[in-house]
């Protein structure tokens, strides 16, 4: 069980990621949000899905946050940082997480279709991975699930 201060910290940042996801969903994007914080628990960078708005297949919330954090910290090595994201990262994002050497990944819900951290495949723990990543899934799981399910239900109704 997580210590209560650690749990509250995780809830705080996942709630921030959920708000970013809400903004993305309102803009017609799949609602996924990401937040990167440093070792002192200070906000470094944020990202939200922007594939449709930017017409860029790499514009996932995690990629946007990683690019912003690297620019702000002037380093591609983010080993002192934690990434919070509402949905388990896909293979592209999992690869970027490993390549950026993020210290920790905290995510909301498993992605049973494309999850590349623990659910469908496990990129961080693969023998070819040159970085070991601390992972915690299930933070605000029901809130993250409800947000995605509600967004997809609305999308289906509009078609």
N, CA and C atoms as a LAMMPS dump frame, in Angstrom:
ITEM: TIMESTEP
0
ITEM: NUMBER OF ATOMS
477
ITEM: BOX BOUNDS ff ff ff
-5.0000000000000000e+02 5.0000000000000000e+02
-5.0000000000000000e+02 5.0000000000000000e+02
-5.0000000000000000e+02 5.0000000000000000e+02
ITEM: ATOMS id mol type element x y z
1 1 1 N 0.836 -1.193 0
2 1 2 C 0 0 0
3 1 3 C 0.874 1.248 0
4 2 1 N 0.481 2.216 -0.791
5 2 2 C 1.226 3.459 -0.859
6 2 3 C 1.065 4.253 0.426
7 3 1 N 2.137 4.893 0.848
8 3 2 C 2.062 5.821 1.97
9 3 3 C 1.085 6.931 1.585
10 4 1 N 0.337 7.454 2.552
11 4 2 C -0.728 8.403 2.233
12 4 3 C -0.228 9.655 1.523
13 5 1 N 0.938 10.199 1.892
14 5 2 C 1.445 11.392 1.204
15 5 3 C 1.813 11.07 -0.245
16 6 1 N 2.352 9.888 -0.456
17 6 2 C 2.688 9.457 -1.823
18 6 3 C 1.41 9.28 -2.641
19 7 1 N 0.411 8.678 -2.029
20 7 2 C -0.874 8.473 -2.696
21 7 3 C -1.518 9.802 -3.055
22 8 1 N -1.482 10.762 -2.137
23 8 2 C -2.067 12.081 -2.4
24 8 3 C -1.325 12.796 -3.522
25 9 1 N -0.019 12.645 -3.548
26 9 2 C 0.778 13.242 -4.626
27 9 3 C 0.367 12.641 -5.973
28 10 1 N 0.251 11.33 -6.017
29 10 2 C -0.147 10.67 -7.268
30 10 3 C -1.543 11.111 -7.704
31 11 1 N -2.456 11.207 -6.749
32 11 2 C -3.821 11.668 -7.073
33 11 3 C -3.796 13.091 -7.621
34 12 1 N -3.026 13.955 -7.013
35 12 2 C -2.933 15.353 -7.456
36 12 3 C -2.508 15.429 -8.922
37 13 1 N -1.439 14.743 -9.262
38 13 2 C -0.919 14.846 -10.628
39 13 3 C -1.796 14.107 -11.625
40 14 1 N -2.416 12.997 -11.198
41 14 2 C -3.318 12.303 -12.119
42 14 3 C -4.561 13.15 -12.357
43 15 1 N -5.036 13.849 -11.356
44 15 2 C -6.163 14.769 -11.564
45 15 3 C -5.795 15.866 -12.553
46 16 1 N -4.566 16.343 -12.488
47 16 2 C -4.102 17.34 -13.46
48 16 3 C -4.114 16.736 -14.871
49 17 1 N -3.632 15.502 -14.982
50 17 2 C -3.635 14.815 -16.28
51 17 3 C -5.069 14.598 -16.774
52 18 1 N -5.979 14.28 -15.873
53 18 2 C -7.392 14.11 -16.251
54 18 3 C -7.988 15.406 -16.787
55 19 1 N -7.616 16.532 -16.215
56 19 2 C -8.106 17.815 -16.709
57 19 3 C -7.575 18.093 -18.114
58 20 1 N -6.317 17.795 -18.347
59 20 2 C -5.748 17.934 -19.696
60 20 3 C -6.47 17.019 -20.679
61 21 1 N -6.782 15.812 -20.237
62 21 2 C -7.517 14.87 -21.084
63 21 3 C -8.903 15.408 -21.414
64 22 1 N -9.55 16.037 -20.429
65 22 2 C -10.872 16.629 -20.666
66 22 3 C -10.792 17.703 -21.75
67 23 1 N -9.771 18.534 -21.692
68 23 2 C -9.571 19.579 -22.706
69 23 3 C -9.374 18.937 -24.078
70 24 1 N -8.564 17.888 -24.139
71 24 2 C -8.338 17.193 -25.408
72 24 3 C -9.645 16.618 -25.939
73 25 1 N -10.411 15.961 -25.076
74 25 2 C -11.688 15.382 -25.485
75 25 3 C -12.646 16.436 -26.006
76 26 1 N -12.691 17.59 -25.356
77 26 2 C -13.557 18.684 -25.799
78 26 3 C -13.151 19.211 -27.167
79 27 1 N -11.886 19.029 -27.512
80 27 2 C -11.381 19.47 -28.809
81 27 3 C -11.493 18.38 -29.883
82 28 1 N -12.147 17.258 -29.541
83 28 2 C -12.329 16.184 -30.511
84 28 3 C -11.241 15.136 -30.527
85 29 1 N -10.346 15.202 -29.58
86 29 2 C -9.252 14.231 -29.477
87 29 3 C -9.637 13.121 -28.508
88 30 1 N -9.045 11.946 -28.669
89 30 2 C -9.193 10.917 -27.644
90 30 3 C -8.641 11.529 -26.355
91 31 1 N -9.427 11.506 -25.272
92 31 2 C -9.036 12.224 -24.064
93 31 3 C -7.938 11.534 -23.257
94 32 1 N -6.719 11.901 -23.569
95 32 2 C -5.563 11.426 -22.812
96 32 3 C -4.729 12.643 -22.446
97 33 1 N -4.331 12.704 -21.18
98 33 2 C -3.498 13.791 -20.695
99 33 3 C -2.273 13.242 -19.996
100 34 1 N -1.191 14.031 -20.035
101 34 2 C 0.072 13.626 -19.425
102 34 3 C 0.714 14.805 -18.705
103 35 1 N 1.363 14.495 -17.592
104 35 2 C 2.04 15.489 -16.767
105 35 3 C 3.398 14.921 -16.392
106 36 1 N 4.436 15.751 -16.479
107 36 2 C 5.768 15.351 -16.022
108 36 3 C 6.166 16.257 -14.873
109 37 1 N 6.603 15.624 -13.762
110 37 2 C 7.073 16.358 -12.597
111 37 3 C 8.511 15.954 -12.294
112 38 1 N 9.244 16.865 -11.648
113 38 2 C 10.638 16.578 -11.327
114 38 3 C 10.755 15.896 -9.963
115 39 1 N 11.971 15.638 -9.567
116 39 2 C 12.23 14.912 -8.324
117 39 3 C 11.714 15.66 -7.093
118 40 1 N 11.574 16.997 -7.204
119 40 2 C 11.057 17.81 -6.114
120 40 3 C 9.543 17.998 -6.193
121 41 1 N 8.9 17.235 -7.068
122 41 2 C 7.449 17.264 -7.234
123 41 3 C 6.939 18.59 -7.815
124 42 1 N 7.774 19.224 -8.633
125 42 2 C 7.383 20.454 -9.329
126 42 3 C 6.986 20.113 -10.76
127 43 1 N 5.942 20.747 -11.229
128 43 2 C 5.488 20.543 -12.6
129 43 3 C 6.564 20.993 -13.586
130 44 1 N 6.895 20.114 -14.529
131 44 2 C 7.879 20.436 -15.56
132 44 3 C 7.184 20.669 -16.888
133 45 1 N 6.302 19.752 -17.281
134 45 2 C 5.683 19.845 -18.606
135 45 3 C 4.366 19.083 -18.622
136 46 1 N 3.528 19.429 -19.59
137 46 2 C 2.24 18.767 -19.765
138 46 3 C 2.051 18.435 -21.239
139 47 1 N 1.11 17.533 -21.486
140 47 2 C 0.743 17.198 -22.862
141 47 3 C -0.665 16.65 -22.889
142 48 1 N -1.305 16.817 -24.006
143 48 2 C -2.626 16.239 -24.238
144 48 3 C -2.634 15.752 -25.679
145 49 1 N -3.466 14.759 -25.961
146 49 2 C -3.534 14.268 -27.336
147 49 3 C -3.862 15.403 -28.296
148 50 1 N -3.142 15.436 -29.426
149 50 2 C -3.323 16.49 -30.429
150 50 3 C -3.261 15.928 -31.85
151 51 1 N -3.448 14.633 -32.009
152 51 2 C -3.326 14.019 -33.339
153 51 3 C -4.21 14.687 -34.38
154 52 1 N -5.479 14.885 -34.039
155 52 2 C -6.427 15.465 -34.989
156 52 3 C -6.132 16.946 -35.243
157 53 1 N -5.912 17.693 -34.188
158 53 2 C -5.67 19.132 -34.338
159 53 3 C -4.389 19.424 -35.101
160 54 1 N -3.352 18.629 -34.848
161 54 2 C -2.063 18.862 -35.507
162 54 3 C -1.88 18.018 -36.765
163 55 1 N -2.812 17.072 -37.012
164 55 2 C -2.656 16.121 -38.104
165 55 3 C -1.256 15.496 -38.059
166 56 1 N -0.935 14.989 -36.869
167 56 2 C 0.381 14.421 -36.594
168 56 3 C 0.18 13.106 -35.834
169 57 1 N 0.522 11.979 -36.441
170 57 2 C 0.306 10.7 -35.773
171 57 3 C 1.152 10.506 -34.521
172 58 1 N 2.187 11.315 -34.342
173 58 2 C 3.013 11.192 -33.14
174 58 3 C 2.571 12.14 -32.029
175 59 1 N 1.518 12.89 -32.227
176 59 2 C 1.093 13.901 -31.254
177 59 3 C 0.263 13.3 -30.12
178 60 1 N 0.824 12.29 -29.478
179 60 2 C 0.216 11.701 -28.289
180 60 3 C 0.605 12.542 -27.08
181 61 1 N -0.214 12.503 -26.05
182 61 2 C 0.022 13.301 -24.845
183 61 3 C 1.423 13.071 -24.274
184 62 1 N 1.845 11.807 -24.21
185 62 2 C 3.147 11.489 -23.632
186 62 3 C 4.291 12.091 -24.445
187 63 1 N 4.21 11.977 -25.757
188 63 2 C 5.268 12.496 -26.633
189 63 3 C 5.365 14.01 -26.489
190 64 1 N 4.231 14.681 -26.472
191 64 2 C 4.221 16.14 -26.325
192 64 3 C 4.841 16.539 -24.988
193 65 1 N 4.481 15.846 -23.914
194 65 2 C 5.037 16.163 -22.597
195 65 3 C 6.537 15.885 -22.536
196 66 1 N 6.976 14.771 -23.102
197 66 2 C 8.403 14.431 -23.102
198 66 3 C 9.197 15.467 -23.893
199 67 1 N 8.705 15.852 -25.061
200 67 2 C 9.405 16.873 -25.858
201 67 3 C 9.506 18.183 -25.089
202 68 1 N 8.407 18.588 -24.446
203 68 2 C 8.409 19.842 -23.69
204 68 3 C 9.368 19.763 -22.5
205 69 1 N 9.342 18.656 -21.769
206 69 2 C 10.225 18.505 -20.61
207 69 3 C 11.69 18.524 -21.029
208 70 1 N 12.01 17.847 -22.107
209 70 2 C 13.392 17.819 -22.592
210 70 3 C 13.867 19.222 -22.975
211 71 1 N 12.986 19.977 -23.597
212 71 2 C 13.325 21.347 -23.984
213 71 3 C 13.509 22.218 -22.74
214 72 1 N 12.59 22.119 -21.792
215 72 2 C 12.656 22.935 -20.577
216 72 3 C 13.886 22.586 -19.747
217 73 1 N 14.163 21.309 -19.59
218 73 2 C 15.303 20.863 -18.78
219 73 3 C 16.61 20.847 -19.565
220 74 1 N 16.524 21.084 -20.854
221 74 2 C 17.679 21.081 -21.762
222 74 3 C 18.461 19.772 -21.674
223 75 1 N 17.702 18.687 -21.646
224 75 2 C 18.295 17.359 -21.623
225 75 3 C 17.267 16.342 -22.092
226 76 1 N 17.725 15.365 -22.84
227 76 2 C 16.81 14.297 -23.237
228 76 3 C 16.719 13.225 -22.154
229 77 1 N 17.61 13.294 -21.186
230 77 2 C 17.609 12.33 -20.08
231 77 3 C 16.696 12.837 -18.965
232 78 1 N 15.572 12.166 -18.787
233 78 2 C 14.575 12.585 -17.8
234 78 3 C 14.514 11.631 -16.61
235 79 1 N 15.655 11.048 -16.257
236 79 2 C 15.699 10.031 -15.202
237 79 3 C 15.266 10.538 -13.829
238 80 1 N 15.267 11.836 -13.625
239 80 2 C 14.843 12.418 -12.348
240 80 3 C 13.363 12.795 -12.356
241 81 1 N 12.658 12.411 -13.409
242 81 2 C 11.262 12.836 -13.578
243 81 3 C 10.29 11.663 -13.512
244 82 1 N 9.037 12.011 -13.237
245 82 2 C 7.93 11.055 -13.232
246 82 3 C 6.902 11.522 -14.245
247 83 1 N 6.421 10.597 -15.056
248 83 2 C 5.361 10.864 -16.023
249 83 3 C 4.062 10.283 -15.497
250 84 1 N 3.028 11.114 -15.436
251 84 2 C 1.669 10.688 -15.104
252 84 3 C 0.861 10.749 -16.386
253 85 1 N 0.148 9.68 -16.705
254 85 2 C -0.689 9.662 -17.903
255 85 3 C -1.952 8.863 -17.613
256 86 1 N -3.054 9.307 -18.186
257 86 2 C -4.356 8.725 -17.858
258 86 3 C -4.563 7.331 -18.438
259 87 1 N -3.862 6.994 -19.512
260 87 2 C -4.022 5.704 -20.188
261 87 3 C -2.659 5.063 -20.386
262 88 1 N -2.591 3.768 -20.21
263 88 2 C -1.345 3.038 -20.438
264 88 3 C -0.777 3.38 -21.814
265 89 1 N 0.499 3.732 -21.89
266 89 2 C 1.101 4.122 -23.168
267 89 3 C 1.118 3.018 -24.224
268 90 1 N 1.019 3.468 -25.473
269 90 2 C 1.102 2.602 -26.655
270 90 3 C 2.571 2.261 -26.924
271 91 1 N 2.861 1.402 -27.924
272 91 2 C 4.256 1.06 -28.222
273 91 3 C 5.137 2.268 -28.564
274 92 1 N 4.619 3.212 -29.341
275 92 2 C 5.412 4.391 -29.695
276 92 3 C 5.788 5.169 -28.436
277 93 1 N 4.803 5.412 -27.573
278 93 2 C 5.04 6.191 -26.36
279 93 3 C 5.911 5.42 -25.373
280 94 1 N 5.707 4.118 -25.267
281 94 2 C 6.544 3.305 -24.388
282 94 3 C 8.002 3.372 -24.836
283 95 1 N 8.218 3.339 -26.14
284 95 2 C 9.576 3.479 -26.665
285 95 3 C 10.177 4.827 -26.323
286 96 1 N 9.394 5.883 -26.458
287 96 2 C 9.875 7.228 -26.122
288 96 3 C 10.167 7.351 -24.629
289 97 1 N 9.345 6.714 -23.808
290 97 2 C 9.558 6.736 -22.36
291 97 3 C 10.879 6.064 -22.01
292 98 1 N 11.14 4.911 -22.613
293 98 2 C 12.405 4.213 -22.392
294 98 3 C 13.565 5.057 -22.908
295 99 1 N 13.433 5.604 -24.121
296 99 2 C 14.515 6.393 -24.709
297 99 3 C 14.823 7.65 -23.909
298 100 1 N 13.803 8.232 -23.261
299 100 2 C 14.021 9.449 -22.483
300 100 3 C 14.534 9.152 -21.075
301 101 1 N 14.608 7.881 -20.73
302 101 2 C 15.114 7.443 -19.429
303 101 3 C 14.295 7.965 -18.257
304 102 1 N 12.983 8.135 -18.48
305 102 2 C 12.126 8.591 -17.381
306 102 3 C 12.325 7.7 -16.162
307 103 1 N 12.309 8.312 -14.988
308 103 2 C 12.53 7.559 -13.759
309 103 3 C 11.346 6.715 -13.346
310 104 1 N 10.144 7.256 -13.573
311 104 2 C 8.95 6.549 -13.12
312 104 3 C 7.782 6.885 -14.029
313 105 1 N 6.909 5.908 -14.218
314 105 2 C 5.671 6.082 -14.975
315 105 3 C 4.508 5.715 -14.063
316 106 1 N 3.543 6.618 -13.961
317 106 2 C 2.315 6.373 -13.219
318 106 3 C 1.18 6.525 -14.225
319 107 1 N 0.337 5.498 -14.367
320 107 2 C -0.772 5.633 -15.31
321 107 3 C -2.091 5.219 -14.673
322 108 1 N -3.182 5.656 -15.323
323 108 2 C -4.514 5.433 -14.787
324 108 3 C -5.094 4.07 -15.099
325 109 1 N -5.336 3.808 -16.387
326 109 2 C -5.979 2.54 -16.751
327 109 3 C -5.161 1.782 -17.785
328 110 1 N -5.303 0.461 -17.717
329 110 2 C -4.683 -0.41 -18.718
330 110 3 C -5.357 -0.188 -20.064
331 111 1 N -4.583 -0.312 -21.122
332 111 2 C -5.119 -0.255 -22.479
333 111 3 C -5.067 -1.674 -23.041
334 112 1 N -6.23 -2.322 -23.077
335 112 2 C -6.283 -3.732 -23.485
336 112 3 C -6.075 -3.943 -24.978
337 113 1 N -6.036 -2.868 -25.749
338 113 2 C -5.808 -2.996 -27.195
339 113 3 C -4.364 -2.713 -27.584
340 114 1 N -3.771 -1.662 -27.041
341 114 2 C -2.423 -1.284 -27.466
342 114 3 C -1.477 -1.002 -26.307
343 115 1 N -1.828 -1.371 -25.1
344 115 2 C -0.967 -1.091 -23.952
345 115 3 C 0.381 -1.773 -24.069
346 116 1 N 1.441 -0.981 -23.969
347 116 2 C 2.786 -1.513 -24.192
348 116 3 C 3.675 -1.417 -22.956
349 117 1 N 3.051 -1.278 -21.796
350 117 2 C 3.807 -1.231 -20.549
351 117 3 C 3.632 -2.531 -19.77
352 118 1 N 2.388 -2.998 -19.682
353 118 2 C 2.111 -4.228 -18.936
354 118 3 C 1.011 -5.08 -19.566
355 119 1 N 0.091 -4.49 -20.313
356 119 2 C -1.133 -5.185 -20.678
357 119 3 C -0.995 -6.082 -21.91
358 120 1 N -0.676 -5.524 -23.065
359 120 2 C -0.564 -6.312 -24.296
360 120 3 C 0.872 -6.771 -24.502
361 121 1 N 1.791 -5.833 -24.41
362 121 2 C 3.223 -6.151 -24.46
363 121 3 C 3.911 -5.365 -23.35
364 122 1 N 5.175 -5.67 -23.117
365 122 2 C 5.91 -5.03 -22.032
366 122 3 C 7.246 -4.537 -22.573
367 123 1 N 7.241 -3.355 -23.146
368 123 2 C 8.463 -2.804 -23.728
369 123 3 C 9.519 -2.473 -22.67
370 124 1 N 9.159 -1.847 -21.547
371 124 2 C 10.21 -1.506 -20.58
372 124 3 C 10.987 -2.701 -20.03
373 125 1 N 10.324 -3.84 -19.851
374 125 2 C 11.005 -5.003 -19.285
375 125 3 C 11.554 -5.961 -20.338
376 126 1 N 11.434 -5.608 -21.612
377 126 2 C 11.951 -6.453 -22.685
378 126 3 C 13.481 -6.491 -22.616
379 127 1 N 14.097 -7.627 -22.923
380 127 2 C 15.562 -7.718 -22.885
381 127 3 C 16.266 -6.678 -23.772
382 128 1 N 15.598 -6.216 -24.817
383 128 2 C 16.212 -5.228 -25.704
384 128 3 C 16.173 -3.812 -25.133
385 129 1 N 15.4 -3.623 -24.063
386 129 2 C 15.297 -2.295 -23.458
387 129 3 C 16.561 -1.984 -22.669
388 130 1 N 17.093 -0.793 -22.898
389 130 2 C 18.329 -0.404 -22.221
390 130 3 C 18.066 0.452 -20.973
391 131 1 N 16.838 0.442 -20.479
392 131 2 C 16.477 1.251 -19.316
393 131 3 C 15.402 0.532 -18.516
394 132 1 N 15.578 0.466 -17.226
395 132 2 C 14.565 -0.125 -16.351
396 132 3 C 13.707 0.992 -15.774
397 133 1 N 12.417 0.8 -15.856
398 133 2 C 11.446 1.826 -15.515
399 133 3 C 10.594 1.379 -14.337
400 134 1 N 10.435 2.239 -13.349
401 134 2 C 9.498 1.974 -12.261
402 134 3 C 8.106 2.332 -12.772
403 135 1 N 7.15 1.445 -12.555
404 135 2 C 5.794 1.624 -13.081
405 135 3 C 4.768 1.391 -11.989
406 136 1 N 3.749 2.253 -11.977
407 136 2 C 2.599 2.061 -11.102
408 136 3 C 1.358 2.343 -11.928
409 137 1 N 0.495 1.365 -12.068
410 137 2 C -0.758 1.536 -12.785
411 137 3 C -1.926 1.57 -11.825
412 138 1 N -3.064 2.056 -12.307
413 138 2 C -4.287 2.021 -11.53
414 138 3 C -4.552 3.227 -10.661
415 139 1 N -3.791 4.316 -10.829
416 139 2 C -4.035 5.52 -10.039
417 139 3 C -5.242 6.257 -10.63
418 140 1 N -6.245 6.491 -9.813
419 140 2 C -7.532 7.072 -10.234
420 140 3 C -8.117 6.299 -11.416
421 141 1 N -7.971 4.994 -11.342
422 141 2 C -8.397 4.11 -12.432
423 141 3 C -9.844 4.329 -12.836
424 142 1 N -10.757 4.379 -11.889
425 142 2 C -12.177 4.512 -12.243
426 142 3 C -12.464 5.859 -12.893
427 143 1 N -11.822 6.924 -12.439
428 143 2 C -12.012 8.242 -13.057
429 143 3 C -11.493 8.253 -14.486
430 144 1 N -10.326 7.67 -14.689
431 144 2 C -9.738 7.612 -16.036
432 144 3 C -10.61 6.766 -16.965
433 145 1 N -11.083 5.633 -16.466
434 145 2 C -11.937 4.75 -17.267
435 145 3 C -13.241 5.452 -17.641
436 146 1 N -13.881 6.081 -16.658
437 146 2 C -15.146 6.774 -16.899
438 146 3 C -14.985 7.863 -17.955
439 147 1 N -13.912 8.609 -17.873
440 147 2 C -13.685 9.686 -18.842
441 147 3 C -13.572 9.137 -20.263
442 148 1 N -12.783 8.104 -20.443
443 148 2 C -12.623 7.519 -21.783
444 148 3 C -13.911 6.878 -22.278
445 149 1 N -14.556 6.082 -21.43
446 149 2 C -15.786 5.413 -21.854
447 149 3 C -16.873 6.419 -22.211
448 150 1 N -17.003 7.457 -21.431
449 150 2 C -18.002 8.489 -21.692
450 150 3 C -17.722 9.196 -23.017
451 151 1 N -16.461 9.518 -23.259
452 151 2 C -16.083 10.195 -24.506
453 151 3 C -16.403 9.308 -25.714
454 152 1 N -16.028 8.037 -25.649
455 152 2 C -16.292 7.138 -26.772
456 152 3 C -17.794 6.922 -26.964
457 153 1 N -18.563 6.844 -25.888
458 153 2 C -20.021 6.699 -26.001
459 153 3 C -20.617 7.916 -26.713
460 154 1 N -20.157 9.093 -26.367
461 154 2 C -20.628 10.325 -27.016
462 154 3 C -20.264 10.316 -28.492
463 155 1 N -19.05 9.879 -28.809
464 155 2 C -18.615 9.819 -30.208
465 155 3 C -19.522 8.878 -31.014
466 156 1 N -19.859 7.73 -30.439
467 156 2 C -20.717 6.764 -31.141
468 156 3 C -22.1 7.344 -31.353
469 157 1 N -22.632 8.065 -30.379
470 157 2 C -23.969 8.658 -30.5
471 157 3 C -24.01 9.726 -31.586
472 158 1 N -22.922 10.423 -31.784
473 158 2 C -22.889 11.502 -32.769
474 158 3 C -22.767 11.002 -34.195
475 159 1 N -22.423 9.724 -34.367
476 159 2 C -22.256 9.178 -35.723
477 159 3 C -23.555 8.683 -36.289
